[in-house]
Amino acid sequence: MAENGTDCDQRRIRMSKEQHNGNFTDSSMLSERKRREREERLNIVLWKKPLVTLQYFCLETLINLKEWTTKLWRRRGVLVCVLLALAVLTALYYIEGAHQQYVRYMEKKFFWCAYWVGLGILSSVGLGTGLHTFLLYLGPHIASVTLAAYECNSVNFPEPPYPDQIICPDEETTQGSISLWAIISKVRLEACMWGAGTAIGELPPYFMARAARLSGAEPDDEEYQEFEEMLEHAETAQDFASRAKVAVQNLVQKVGFFGILACASIPNPLFDLAGITCGHFLVPFWTFFGATLIGKAVIKMHIQKLFVIITFSKHIVEQMVALIGAIPSIGPSLQKPFQEYLEAQRIKLHHKSDGAVPQGENWLSWIFEKLVIVMVCYFILSIINSMAQSYAKRLQQKMYSEEKTK
């Protein structure tokens, strides 16, 4: 009996080892297959396979349009209410009356806020890579207002043409009357709207992880798969990047609202991980979005505003230009276009743009304009590549499903 029992135990151990080895082999083969498929998708870019990339991009666009149309049809009641509200607003917009002054004011504010919210969304949602709209749009706007405020000793720029064009007010102001708080208040609306847009752009990772957790289905997003692998190997993480990701995940999971607030309040490239963590652990939506909105639109934006305003304050700019001129050999030649650019801006602020403007005034503007064009083009290319790779992933998943059913 003892021998039979021992034989049975040994057989069970062998069977469990064989089963374990089989599972290990299957998981290794699956991981290897996923790695190869990921490499194949990464090669689908415009500069390597232009025709295939454009074809896949168009097909993915059609699929997305079909999915969005289906979702709108399912929510046709809400859609009808929105269309009725738009019809009422359109009627109020075109009917003459005393209310038109308020309509024009609200129209101006709405489009101004929508512009900055849209730029904030582009900065954080990105479809694989974000458009750095703070460096391209909000930062330069704050810098322009700061330089103008110190030059004009006022932030009461005439509207219009502000915000399209900044010129000094006609009334005289005492020298040195401008304050840091006045500049912060002048750009607060734009900065907060941009921050709110970045908070909205962080919602897709949250909803994706939440839907995957509730459905129990295997997630399609690679960042989510990386997150689950990180959870499995959290204790054995060695490199700095892995430890930082684990620290963010632990902070959000254990501290909750204030952990999310802390991650959102500082420049944090790992915040997508916080959204995935909150979705995976089913953190309530308003806890996640409320903390993200307060952190990004209030705390973080005031930190970034202060940094830009202090950097572009009058004495700091003058010191920076002087330091450029102190560079041996090439200093004076580099300093000249900066001085000419600043002088041209002063002329414009004081309504003297028809005067003698230095010829080199457009040098820095030309470089910045070309930088904006290059970054926008790269952003568009990245979206095309990302959507083409998404369609390639659909084909790979379809092929894998067909192989499983055989």
CORWO-V394624 format. One record per residue. N is the residue number from 1. PHI is phi in whole degrees, 0 to 359 (999 if undefined). D_FIRST is the distance of its C-alpha to the first C-alpha in Angstrom with 1 decimal. Layout:
n=N phi=PHI d_first=D_FIRST
n=N phi=PHI d_first=D_FIRST
This chain:
n=1 phi=999 d_first=0.0
n=2 phi=296 d_first=3.8
n=3 phi=295 d_first=5.4
n=4 phi=299 d_first=5.0
n=5 phi=296 d_first=6.1
n=6 phi=297 d_first=8.5
n=7 phi=299 d_first=9.8
n=8 phi=297 d_first=10.5
n=9 phi=298 d_first=12.2
n=10 phi=296 d_first=14.1
n=11 phi=296 d_first=15.2
n=12 phi=297 d_first=16.4
n=13 phi=297 d_first=18.3
n=14 phi=296 d_first=19.8
n=15 phi=296 d_first=20.9
n=16 phi=294 d_first=22.4
n=17 phi=294 d_first=24.2
n=18 phi=296 d_first=25.5
n=19 phi=294 d_first=26.6
n=20 phi=297 d_first=28.2
n=21 phi=296 d_first=29.9
n=22 phi=296 d_first=31.1
n=23 phi=296 d_first=32.6
n=24 phi=297 d_first=34.1
n=25 phi=295 d_first=35.7
n=26 phi=298 d_first=37.0
n=27 phi=294 d_first=38.5
n=28 phi=294 d_first=40.0
n=29 phi=296 d_first=41.6
n=30 phi=294 d_first=42.8
n=31 phi=296 d_first=44.4
n=32 phi=296 d_first=46.0
n=33 phi=296 d_first=47.4
n=34 phi=298 d_first=48.8
n=35 phi=295 d_first=50.4
n=36 phi=296 d_first=52.1
n=37 phi=295 d_first=53.3
n=38 phi=297 d_first=54.7
n=39 phi=296 d_first=56.6
n=40 phi=296 d_first=58.0
n=41 phi=294 d_first=59.2
n=42 phi=295 d_first=60.8
n=43 phi=278 d_first=62.9
n=44 phi=273 d_first=64.4
n=45 phi=224 d_first=67.5
n=46 phi=297 d_first=71.2
n=47 phi=277 d_first=72.1
n=48 phi=250 d_first=69.5
n=49 phi=228 d_first=69.1
n=50 phi=297 d_first=72.1
n=51 phi=293 d_first=72.1
n=52 phi=296 d_first=68.3
n=53 phi=297 d_first=68.5
n=54 phi=295 d_first=71.4
n=55 phi=297 d_first=69.9
n=56 phi=296 d_first=66.6
n=57 phi=298 d_first=68.6
n=58 phi=297 d_first=70.6
n=59 phi=294 d_first=67.6
n=60 phi=294 d_first=65.8
n=61 phi=298 d_first=69.0
n=62 phi=297 d_first=69.2
n=63 phi=298 d_first=65.6
n=64 phi=295 d_first=66.2
n=65 phi=298 d_first=69.5
n=66 phi=296 d_first=67.7
n=67 phi=295 d_first=65.0
n=68 phi=295 d_first=67.7
n=69 phi=297 d_first=69.8
n=70 phi=297 d_first=66.8
n=71 phi=295 d_first=66.1
n=72 phi=296 d_first=69.8
n=73 phi=295 d_first=69.9
n=74 phi=293 d_first=66.9
n=75 phi=251 d_first=68.9
n=76 phi=293 d_first=72.3
n=77 phi=296 d_first=73.2
n=78 phi=296 d_first=73.2
n=79 phi=298 d_first=74.9
n=80 phi=297 d_first=77.7
n=81 phi=298 d_first=78.2
n=82 phi=296 d_first=78.5
n=83 phi=295 d_first=81.0
n=84 phi=294 d_first=83.1
n=85 phi=296 d_first=83.1
n=86 phi=295 d_first=84.2
n=87 phi=295 d_first=86.9
n=88 phi=296 d_first=88.3
n=89 phi=295 d_first=88.3
n=90 phi=295 d_first=90.1
n=91 phi=297 d_first=92.7
n=92 phi=297 d_first=93.3
n=93 phi=290 d_first=93.6
n=94 phi=263 d_first=96.3
n=95 phi=283 d_first=98.3
n=96 phi=289 d_first=101.2
n=97 phi=163 d_first=101.7
n=98 phi=291 d_first=101.6
n=99 phi=282 d_first=97.8
n=100 phi=296 d_first=98.1
n=101 phi=295 d_first=98.4
n=102 phi=287 d_first=95.1
n=103 phi=297 d_first=93.5
n=104 phi=296 d_first=94.7
n=105 phi=295 d_first=93.4
n=106 phi=294 d_first=89.9
n=107 phi=299 d_first=89.8
n=108 phi=297 d_first=90.6
n=109 phi=293 d_first=88.0
n=110 phi=296 d_first=85.3
n=111 phi=292 d_first=85.6
n=112 phi=294 d_first=85.9
n=113 phi=293 d_first=82.6
n=114 phi=297 d_first=80.9
n=115 phi=299 d_first=81.9
n=116 phi=285 d_first=80.2
n=117 phi=297 d_first=77.1
n=118 phi=298 d_first=76.8
n=119 phi=295 d_first=77.1
n=120 phi=294 d_first=74.5
n=121 phi=296 d_first=72.0
n=122 phi=299 d_first=72.8
n=123 phi=289 d_first=72.0
n=124 phi=250 d_first=68.5
n=125 phi=278 d_first=67.2
n=126 phi=68 d_first=68.1
n=127 phi=49 d_first=65.7
n=128 phi=114 d_first=64.3
n=129 phi=205 d_first=67.2
n=130 phi=273 d_first=69.7
n=131 phi=272 d_first=73.5
n=132 phi=284 d_first=74.6
n=133 phi=287 d_first=77.2
n=134 phi=293 d_first=77.7
n=135 phi=290 d_first=79.0
n=136 phi=269 d_first=80.9
n=137 phi=232 d_first=82.4
n=138 phi=292 d_first=81.8
n=139 phi=302 d_first=82.2
n=140 phi=300 d_first=85.5
n=141 phi=296 d_first=86.7
n=142 phi=297 d_first=86.1
n=143 phi=297 d_first=87.7
n=144 phi=296 d_first=90.8
n=145 phi=297 d_first=91.2
n=146 phi=296 d_first=90.9
n=147 phi=299 d_first=93.5
n=148 phi=292 d_first=95.8
n=149 phi=297 d_first=95.5
n=150 phi=289 d_first=96.5
n=151 phi=286 d_first=99.3
n=152 phi=270 d_first=100.7
n=153 phi=57 d_first=99.9
n=154 phi=195 d_first=98.6
n=155 phi=243 d_first=95.8
n=156 phi=272 d_first=98.1
n=157 phi=292 d_first=98.2
n=158 phi=297 d_first=100.2
n=159 phi=239 d_first=98.1
n=160 phi=293 d_first=98.7
n=161 phi=269 d_first=98.3
n=162 phi=295 d_first=95.4
n=163 phi=267 d_first=92.5
n=164 phi=294 d_first=93.5
n=165 phi=217 d_first=96.0
n=166 phi=255 d_first=96.5
n=167 phi=226 d_first=100.2
n=168 phi=288 d_first=101.7
n=169 phi=291 d_first=103.3
n=170 phi=286 d_first=107.1
n=171 phi=289 d_first=107.5
n=172 phi=278 d_first=107.8
n=173 phi=232 d_first=105.1
n=174 phi=288 d_first=105.3
n=175 phi=295 d_first=103.8
n=176 phi=79 d_first=100.3
n=177 phi=276 d_first=99.8
n=178 phi=284 d_first=96.5
n=179 phi=237 d_first=93.3
n=180 phi=298 d_first=89.6
n=181 phi=295 d_first=88.7
n=182 phi=296 d_first=91.3
n=183 phi=292 d_first=89.8
n=184 phi=301 d_first=86.3
n=185 phi=294 d_first=87.6
n=186 phi=294 d_first=89.3
n=187 phi=254 d_first=86.2
n=188 phi=295 d_first=83.7
n=189 phi=299 d_first=83.6
n=190 phi=299 d_first=82.9
n=191 phi=293 d_first=80.2
n=192 phi=292 d_first=78.4
n=193 phi=295 d_first=78.5
n=194 phi=297 d_first=77.1
n=195 phi=296 d_first=74.3
n=196 phi=296 d_first=73.5
n=197 phi=296 d_first=73.2
n=198 phi=295 d_first=70.7
n=199 phi=294 d_first=68.7
n=200 phi=296 d_first=68.7
n=201 phi=293 d_first=67.6
n=202 phi=274 d_first=64.4
n=203 phi=287 d_first=63.2
n=204 phi=306 d_first=61.7
n=205 phi=300 d_first=58.7
n=206 phi=296 d_first=58.1
n=207 phi=294 d_first=58.1
n=208 phi=296 d_first=56.1
n=209 phi=292 d_first=53.3
n=210 phi=294 d_first=53.4
n=211 phi=296 d_first=53.3
n=212 phi=295 d_first=50.4
n=213 phi=291 d_first=48.4
n=214 phi=288 d_first=49.3
n=215 phi=278 d_first=48.6
n=216 phi=75 d_first=45.4
n=217 phi=280 d_first=46.7
n=218 phi=289 d_first=46.6
n=219 phi=288 d_first=50.0
n=220 phi=272 d_first=52.5
n=221 phi=285 d_first=54.2
n=222 phi=290 d_first=53.4
n=223 phi=296 d_first=54.3
n=224 phi=292 d_first=51.8
n=225 phi=296 d_first=49.1
n=226 phi=295 d_first=50.2
n=227 phi=296 d_first=50.0
n=228 phi=293 d_first=46.4
n=229 phi=296 d_first=45.5
n=230 phi=295 d_first=47.3
n=231 phi=298 d_first=45.3
n=232 phi=291 d_first=42.1
n=233 phi=249 d_first=43.4
n=234 phi=297 d_first=45.6
n=235 phi=287 d_first=44.1
n=236 phi=257 d_first=44.4
n=237 phi=295 d_first=48.0
n=238 phi=245 d_first=50.2
n=239 phi=286 d_first=53.5
n=240 phi=296 d_first=56.3
n=241 phi=299 d_first=56.5
n=242 phi=294 d_first=52.8
n=243 phi=295 d_first=53.1
n=244 phi=295 d_first=56.3
n=245 phi=296 d_first=54.6
n=246 phi=296 d_first=51.7
n=247 phi=296 d_first=54.3
n=248 phi=296 d_first=56.2
n=249 phi=298 d_first=53.1
n=250 phi=294 d_first=52.1
n=251 phi=297 d_first=55.7
n=252 phi=292 d_first=56.0
n=253 phi=290 d_first=52.6
n=254 phi=271 d_first=52.9
n=255 phi=271 d_first=56.7
n=256 phi=77 d_first=57.4
n=257 phi=306 d_first=61.1
n=258 phi=288 d_first=62.5
n=259 phi=291 d_first=60.1
n=260 phi=296 d_first=61.3
n=261 phi=299 d_first=64.8
n=262 phi=295 d_first=64.5
n=263 phi=292 d_first=63.1
n=264 phi=279 d_first=65.9
n=265 phi=274 d_first=68.7
n=266 phi=237 d_first=68.6
n=267 phi=303 d_first=68.9
n=268 phi=221 d_first=65.2
n=269 phi=292 d_first=64.1
n=270 phi=264 d_first=60.5
n=271 phi=291 d_first=61.5
n=272 phi=304 d_first=60.0
n=273 phi=295 d_first=56.7
n=274 phi=295 d_first=57.6
n=275 phi=295 d_first=58.3
n=276 phi=296 d_first=55.0
n=277 phi=298 d_first=53.2
n=278 phi=296 d_first=55.1
n=279 phi=292 d_first=54.3
n=280 phi=294 d_first=50.6
n=281 phi=267 d_first=50.2
n=282 phi=56 d_first=52.4
n=283 phi=294 d_first=55.3
n=284 phi=305 d_first=58.0
n=285 phi=302 d_first=60.8
n=286 phi=290 d_first=63.6
n=287 phi=294 d_first=61.8
n=288 phi=291 d_first=61.4
n=289 phi=289 d_first=64.8
n=290 phi=298 d_first=66.7
n=291 phi=295 d_first=65.6
n=292 phi=295 d_first=66.1
n=293 phi=295 d_first=69.6
n=294 phi=295 d_first=70.7
n=295 phi=295 d_first=69.4
n=296 phi=276 d_first=70.8
n=297 phi=274 d_first=74.0
n=298 phi=245 d_first=75.1
n=299 phi=288 d_first=73.7
n=300 phi=297 d_first=73.0
n=301 phi=293 d_first=76.3
n=302 phi=291 d_first=78.4
n=303 phi=295 d_first=76.8
n=304 phi=293 d_first=77.6
n=305 phi=298 d_first=81.1
n=306 phi=301 d_first=81.9
n=307 phi=299 d_first=80.9
n=308 phi=293 d_first=83.0
n=309 phi=296 d_first=86.0
n=310 phi=294 d_first=86.0
n=311 phi=297 d_first=85.6
n=312 phi=257 d_first=88.6
n=313 phi=293 d_first=90.8
n=314 phi=302 d_first=94.3
n=315 phi=290 d_first=94.2
n=316 phi=293 d_first=90.8
n=317 phi=297 d_first=91.9
n=318 phi=297 d_first=95.1
n=319 phi=294 d_first=93.1
n=320 phi=296 d_first=90.7
n=321 phi=295 d_first=93.7
n=322 phi=295 d_first=95.4
n=323 phi=294 d_first=92.2
n=324 phi=298 d_first=92.1
n=325 phi=292 d_first=95.7
n=326 phi=277 d_first=94.8
n=327 phi=294 d_first=92.5
n=328 phi=300 d_first=94.2
n=329 phi=69 d_first=96.0
n=330 phi=264 d_first=94.5
n=331 phi=303 d_first=94.8
n=332 phi=300 d_first=98.2
n=333 phi=290 d_first=97.4
n=334 phi=283 d_first=94.2
n=335 phi=290 d_first=95.9
n=336 phi=301 d_first=98.7
n=337 phi=297 d_first=96.8
n=338 phi=294 d_first=95.0
n=339 phi=296 d_first=98.4
n=340 phi=295 d_first=100.0
n=341 phi=295 d_first=97.1
n=342 phi=296 d_first=97.4
n=343 phi=295 d_first=101.2
n=344 phi=297 d_first=100.9
n=345 phi=294 d_first=98.6
n=346 phi=297 d_first=101.1
n=347 phi=298 d_first=103.9
n=348 phi=296 d_first=101.9
n=349 phi=295 d_first=101.2
n=350 phi=255 d_first=104.9
n=351 phi=63 d_first=106.1
n=352 phi=243 d_first=107.6
n=353 phi=293 d_first=105.5
n=354 phi=275 d_first=108.9
n=355 phi=279 d_first=110.0
n=356 phi=286 d_first=109.5
n=357 phi=259 d_first=105.7
n=358 phi=303 d_first=104.5
n=359 phi=292 d_first=103.4
n=360 phi=273 d_first=100.1
n=361 phi=293 d_first=98.9
n=362 phi=269 d_first=96.6
n=363 phi=298 d_first=94.7
n=364 phi=291 d_first=91.8
n=365 phi=298 d_first=91.9
n=366 phi=298 d_first=91.6
n=367 phi=296 d_first=88.5
n=368 phi=294 d_first=86.8
n=369 phi=299 d_first=87.6
n=370 phi=292 d_first=86.1
n=371 phi=296 d_first=83.0
n=372 phi=299 d_first=82.5
n=373 phi=298 d_first=82.9
n=374 phi=297 d_first=80.4
n=375 phi=291 d_first=77.8
n=376 phi=294 d_first=78.3
n=377 phi=297 d_first=78.0
n=378 phi=296 d_first=74.8
n=379 phi=298 d_first=73.5
n=380 phi=296 d_first=74.4
n=381 phi=298 d_first=72.8
n=382 phi=295 d_first=69.6
n=383 phi=294 d_first=69.4
n=384 phi=300 d_first=70.0
n=385 phi=297 d_first=67.3
n=386 phi=296 d_first=64.8
n=387 phi=290 d_first=65.4
n=388 phi=295 d_first=65.2
n=389 phi=292 d_first=61.8
n=390 phi=295 d_first=60.6
n=391 phi=292 d_first=61.4
n=392 phi=299 d_first=59.7
n=393 phi=293 d_first=56.6
n=394 phi=300 d_first=56.9
n=395 phi=297 d_first=57.0
n=396 phi=295 d_first=53.9
n=397 phi=293 d_first=51.9
n=398 phi=296 d_first=53.1
n=399 phi=296 d_first=52.0
n=400 phi=294 d_first=48.6
n=401 phi=295 d_first=48.2
n=402 phi=295 d_first=49.3
n=403 phi=293 d_first=46.7
n=404 phi=291 d_first=43.9
n=405 phi=278 d_first=45.0
n=406 phi=286 d_first=45.1
